Amino acid sequence: QVQLVESGGGLVQAGDSLRLSCKASGRSVSSEGVTWYRQAPGKERVFVAVLGHLGTTLYGDSVKGRFTISRDHATNTVNLQMNNLKPADTAIYYCNLDVYWGQGTRVTVSS
């Protein structure tokens, strides 16, 4: 059974940082790509960042230069380091591996 569990969300002020984690079980993040998406209130879910199984990364334009996606092989986790957060980053953040999704973690950035 494959499970993805996100954690690390919270309420922060603009300019602060947060690190989200997506812990996988049942599949290895070392051999598969993992993608972060986010869904703001009343909006569609959109792409944030992806880490391919060979280590390549790609970021959405709105987070480029502020967010960093990385992998921890030891814990089978993919992290999303988010710096210089803005109110526009407020959303529920989801991780995705193949057809599997986590339950999401909420990030709220106050101005």
Long-range contacts (C-beta under 8 A, 24 or more apart in sequence): 1-25, 1-26, 2-26, 2-27, 2-97, 2-98, 2-100, 3-100, 3-102, 4-95, 4-96, 4-97, 4-100, 4-101, 4-102, 5-102, 5-103, 6-93, 6-94, 6-95, 6-102, 6-103, 6-104, 6-105, 7-105, 8-105, 9-92, 9-93, 9-105, 9-106, 9-107, 10-106, 10-107, 10-108, 11-108, 11-110, 12-85, 12-107, 12-108, 12-109, 12-110, 13-109, 13-110, 13-111, 14-85, 14-86, 14-87, 14-109, 14-110, 14-111, 15-84, 15-85, 16-85, 16-109, 17-81, 17-82, 17-83, 17-84, 17-85, 18-82, 18-85, 18-107, 19-79, 19-80, 19-81, 19-82, 20-79, 20-80, 20-82, 20-93, 20-105, 20-107, 21-77, 21-78, 21-79, 21-80, 22-77, 22-78, 22-79, 22-80, 22-95, 22-102, 23-75, 23-76, 23-77, 24-76, 24-77, 24-78, 24-97, 25-76, 27-97, 27-98, 27-100, 28-76, 29-71, 29-73, 29-76, 29-77, 29-78, 29-97, 30-71, 30-73, 30-76, 32-97, 32-98, 33-97, 34-69, 34-71, 34-78, 34-95, 34-96, 34-97, 35-95, 35-96, 35-97, 36-69, 36-78, 36-80, 36-93, 36-94, 36-95, 36-96, 37-93, 37-94, 37-95, 37-96, 38-89, 38-91, 38-92, 38-93, 38-94, 38-107, 39-91, 39-92, 39-94, 39-104, 40-88, 40-90, 40-91, 41-90, 41-91, 43-91, 45-94, 48-80, 48-93, 49-80, 51-78, 62-88, 63-89, 82-107, 85-109, 87-111
